[in-house]
Amino acid sequence: MKNCKLCSYSKVCNSLPFVCVLLQFAAVILLIGLLGYLFVTQEL
């Protein structure tokens, strides 16, 4: 995994490939959490 195409931080990903995966998971979890929070606040 020398080239991390999906990650904008290519220098970090080349040295630490798992950082790219963690950033993607963190972004997805944050987005789901934000949408869930907005849904709950709008319903209540």
Buried (B, 14 or more C-beta within 10 A) or exposed (E): EEEBEEBEEEEBBBEEBEBBBEBEEEEEEEEEEEEEEEEEEEEE
